[in-house]
């Protein structure tokens, strides 16, 4: 099943995504069993981030080729960081490049696990059962700020730097898929989604030794490759079996 | 006015805190004008974190004596990091020290600004008006993990490591107050709350150059001094004009 959130009359509404329509739901499918309350055309839907997480977790170095390229050490055990909800934006909405950004402005295509249960001290099996579904993230990064600042606050968490969507797919073997990054239709990267140092369940087991995960929390799994973005571009992140997250890039203050 | 959240029959309910009673409210005072729906005794209230923020911002080096003690460089401009909602706990609830924690396990007494309005590109004056009120935070930190890990995920964001409360005070000149840290009633630190490199409004102006702040977002302002905590201790953070945030320290798996 594919679940999304769309804007209807300015309100965020959950929906179940079909071929041509999105059935609107009375509430969140993550924590309940909502009823169908109506429908909207899929072609004209205004997509929102499919969930606004209580905590927004993100993995850094997790793909061997990325680690080798960065000349970083391979993490011996799962370690997690954070991103911020202000930066989230939905499928189809613009990534806005601030006018002050100098140097590399890059896309990072990522698999995202969406948590469906409250878990603490989870086993590997409990971690598997705790994943409600999977979506796609683009961890847009301004490299000069990333190197200058003590934290990732501007480099990775400026408004619109975290496109997520278009929906949560509940029925997919996420680690058996292929991630593809395209700019203006031209392929810039392609890698096996599951070629990770530590898989999502390894992370959930390690994280819940020290913290409680809650329904709606998300875990972004890192990227193998990145590519440069320019205002006027459209960037697509596709994960087979899930979908395509597509966003135009605008320069701040402009429409393209 | 003092606003809190308390647990009533297992539900989180907003309240207005009086001398002996807490008047229960129909909703959040941050975004609306809620009605009084009842009352509970203040003496027996179960206090929750006064807000669960959409984004949980925290300042690192911001007090000159702390910066000198850490032999760090004074930040030339406001830079902000993040903490995680799973770690929040209320006034009176235990800080649980994990059995694996080695070395220093410390309290950091902090002023907290609670945002009341949606702001972007704020002026200093708009930043002042955007603060709904002030509360108190204890940025509990496990130093060995802080030095070992790439992020603060375990060192500062394990469950219960972020006590906040007891309430939000809306009528106080927060920067003219005194912060006092006590363990088992004995004073361990005392400093002028407002003796900061960059004040909260400087932060809000700088942050909103790049991001949108939303009602309920919190900004923890850093600490001048810290002190060691042991299981069995009770740690109080007092900020004059706001109140006292008090929490017992338990060892994981024990009651004390």
Interface residues (C-beta under 8 A of the other chain):
Chain A: X52 X54 X55 X60 X75 X79 X80 X81 X82 X84 X85 X86 X87 X98 X120 X149 X150 X151 X153 X154 X157 X158 X159 X207 X210 X211 X212 X213 X214
Chain B: X52 X54 X55 X60 X75 X79 X80 X81 X82 X84 X85 X86 X87 X98 X120 X149 X150 X151 X153 X154 X157 X158 X159 X207 X210 X211 X212 X213 X214
